Amino acid sequence: MFLRDINFEYVTDINSDEVLKQIQNFSPNLLIVFGGRIINEKIIDVFDCGFNFHYGVVPFYRGTGNYLVASGNFDWANIGYSI
């Protein structure tokens, strides 16, 4: 199965120097992010290409739970994903 060939690492701070070293040692080409904190430029620069899937329509709703805020505002046009 394809997923057996994918390495996953769970971390508490994506922007830490420890994580940066782990990423550099692994030498990946692609970054895929689904949710989470803003990733610092020092981390992003390691990758050739990246995708950040983000709940909500940027820049109208930012942060976690933004789709809930849009729902509470009955702002149905701004519920979705940004890539």
TIZA-249683 format. One record per residue: x, y, z of N, C-alpha, C in turn. Coordinates in Angstrom, 1 decimal, m for minus. Example, Ala and Ser with C-alpha at 12.3 -4.5 7.8 and 13.67 -1.06 7.14 Angstrom:
! residues 2
     npx     npy     npz    capx    capy    capz     cpx     cpy     cpz
    13.2    m5.7     7.8    12.3    m4.5     7.8    13.2    m3.3     7.8
    12.8    m2.2     7.1    13.7    m1.1     7.1    12.9     0.0     7.9
***
This chain:
! residues 83
     npx     npy     npz    capx    capy    capz     cpx     cpy     cpz
     0.8    m1.2     0.0     0.0     0.0     0.0     0.9     1.3     0.0
     0.5     2.3    m0.7     1.2     3.5    m0.8     1.5     4.2     0.5
     0.6     4.2     1.4     0.8     4.9     2.7     1.9     4.4     3.5
     2.3     3.1     3.3     3.5     2.6     4.1     4.8     3.3     3.7
     4.8     3.9     2.6     6.0     4.6     2.2     6.1     6.1     2.6
     5.1     6.5     3.3     5.1     7.9     3.8     5.5     8.0     5.2
     6.4     8.9     5.5     6.9     9.1     6.9     6.1    10.2     7.5
     5.6    10.0     8.7     4.8    11.0     9.5     5.6    11.3    10.7
     5.6    12.5    11.1     6.2    12.9    12.4     5.2    13.9    13.1
     4.9    13.6    14.3     4.0    14.4    15.1     4.9    15.3    16.0
     4.7    16.6    15.9     5.5    17.5    16.7     4.6    18.5    17.4
     5.1    19.1    18.5     4.3    20.1    19.2     4.6    21.6    18.7
     5.7    21.8    18.0     6.0    23.1    17.5     6.7    23.0    16.1
     5.9    23.2    15.1     6.4    23.0    13.7     7.6    23.9    13.4
     7.7    25.1    14.1     8.7    26.1    13.8     9.9    26.0    14.7
    10.1    24.9    15.4    11.2    24.7    16.3    12.5    24.4    15.5
    13.6    24.7    16.1    14.9    24.4    15.4    15.1    22.8    15.3
    14.5    22.1    16.3    14.6    20.6    16.2    13.9    20.1    15.0
    12.7    20.6    14.8    11.9    20.2    13.6    12.6    20.6    12.3
    13.2    21.8    12.3    13.9    22.2    11.1    15.1    21.3    10.8
    15.8    20.8    11.8    16.9    19.9    11.6    16.4    18.5    11.1
    15.3    18.1    11.6    14.7    16.8    11.2    14.3    16.9     9.7
    13.6    18.0     9.3    13.2    18.2     8.0    14.4    18.2     7.0
    15.4    19.0     7.4    16.6    19.1     6.6    17.3    17.7     6.4
    17.4    16.9     7.5    18.0    15.6     7.4    17.2    14.7     6.4
    15.9    14.8     6.4    15.0    14.0     5.6    15.1    14.5     4.1
    15.3    15.7     3.9    15.5    16.3     2.6    14.2    16.1     1.7
    13.1    16.5     2.1    11.9    16.3     1.3    11.7    17.4     0.2
    10.9    17.1    m0.8    10.6    18.0    m1.8     9.2    18.7    m1.6
     8.3    18.0    m1.0     6.9    18.5    m1.0     6.4    18.6     0.5
     5.8    19.8     0.8     5.2    20.0     2.1     3.7    20.1     1.9
     2.9    19.3     2.7     1.5    19.4     2.6     1.0    19.6     4.1
     0.3    20.7     4.3    m0.2    21.0     5.6    m1.7    21.1     5.6
    m2.3    20.5     6.6    m3.8    20.6     6.7    m4.1    21.1     8.1
    m4.3    22.3     8.3    m4.6    22.9     9.6    m3.3    23.2    10.3
    m3.4    23.8    11.4    m2.2    24.1    12.3    m1.8    25.5    12.2
    m0.7    25.8    12.9    m0.2    27.1    13.0     0.4    27.6    11.7
     0.7    28.9    11.7     1.5    29.5    10.6     2.9    28.9    10.6
     3.4    28.5     9.5     4.7    27.9     9.4     5.7    29.0     9.0
     6.8    29.1     9.7     7.8    30.1     9.5     8.5    29.9     8.2
     9.0    31.0     7.6     9.7    30.9     6.3    10.9    30.0     6.3
    11.6    29.9     7.5    12.8    29.0     7.5    12.4    27.6     7.3
    11.2    27.2     7.7    10.7    25.8     7.4    10.3    25.7     6.0
     9.5    26.7     5.5     8.9    26.6     4.1    10.0    26.6     3.1
    11.1    27.3     3.3    12.2    27.4     2.4    12.9    26.1     2.1
    12.8    25.1     3.0    13.4    23.8     2.8    12.8    23.0     1.7
    11.5    23.3     1.4    10.8    22.5     0.4    10.8    23.2    m1.0
    10.7    22.4    m2.0    10.6    22.9    m3.4     9.1    23.3    m3.7
     8.2    22.6    m3.1     6.8    22.9    m3.4     6.0    22.6    m2.1
     4.9    23.3    m1.9     4.0    23.1    m0.8     2.6    23.5    m1.0
     1.7    22.8    m0.2     0.3    23.1    m0.2    m0.2    23.3     1.2
    m1.0    24.3     1.5    m1.6    24.5     2.8    m3.1    24.5     2.6
    m3.7    23.4     3.0    m5.2    23.3     3.0    m5.7    24.0     4.2
    m6.6    25.0     4.1    m7.0    25.8     5.2    m8.5    25.9     5.2
    m9.1    25.5     6.3   m10.5    25.7     6.5   m10.8    27.2     6.4
   m11.9    27.6     5.7   m12.3    29.0     5.6   m11.7    29.6     4.4
   m12.3    30.7     4.1   m11.9    31.5     2.9   m11.0    32.6     3.4
    m9.7    32.6     3.0    m8.8    33.6     3.4    m9.0    34.8     2.5
    m8.9    36.0     2.9    m8.5    36.5     4.2    m9.7    36.8     5.2
   m10.9    36.4     4.8   m12.1    36.8     5.5   m12.1    36.1     6.9
   m11.7    34.8     7.0   m11.7    34.1     8.2   m10.3    33.4     8.4
    m9.7    33.7     9.5    m8.4    33.2     9.8    m8.4    32.4    11.2
    m7.4    31.6    11.4    m7.3    30.9    12.7    m8.1    29.7    12.7
    m8.1    29.0    13.9    m8.8    27.7    14.0   m10.3    28.0    14.2
   m11.1    27.1    13.8   m12.5    27.2    13.9   m13.2    28.3    13.1
   m12.5    28.8    12.1   m13.0    29.9    11.3   m14.3    29.5    10.5
   m14.4    28.3    10.2   m15.7    27.8     9.5   m16.9    27.9    10.5
   m16.6    27.8    11.8   m17.6    27.9    12.8   m18.0    29.4    12.9
   m17.1    30.3    12.9   m17.4    31.7    13.0   m18.2    32.1    11.8
   m17.8    31.7    10.6   m18.5    32.0     9.4   m20.0    31.5     9.5
   m20.1    30.2    10.0   m21.5    29.7    10.2   m22.3    30.5    11.1
   m21.7    30.9    12.2   m22.4    31.7    13.2   m22.8    33.1    12.7
   m22.0    33.6    11.7   m22.4    34.8    11.0   m23.3    34.6     9.8
   m23.7    33.4     9.6   m24.6    33.0     8.4   m23.9    33.5     7.1
   m22.6    33.4     7.1   m21.8    33.9     5.9   m21.5    32.6     5.1
   m22.5    32.0     4.5   m22.3    30.7     3.8   m21.4    30.8     2.6
   m21.2    32.0     2.0   m20.4    32.1     0.9   m18.9    32.0     1.2
   m18.6    32.2     2.5   m17.2    32.1     2.9   m16.9    30.9     3.8
   m17.6    29.8     3.6   m17.3    28.5     4.2   m16.8    27.6     3.1
   m15.6    27.2     3.4   m14.9    26.3     2.3   m13.5    26.1     2.7
   m12.7    25.9     1.7   m11.2    25.7     1.9   m10.5    26.7     1.0
    m9.3    27.0     1.5    m8.3    27.8     0.8    m7.1    26.9     0.6
    m6.5    27.0    m0.6    m5.3    26.2    m0.8    m4.2    27.2    m1.2
***
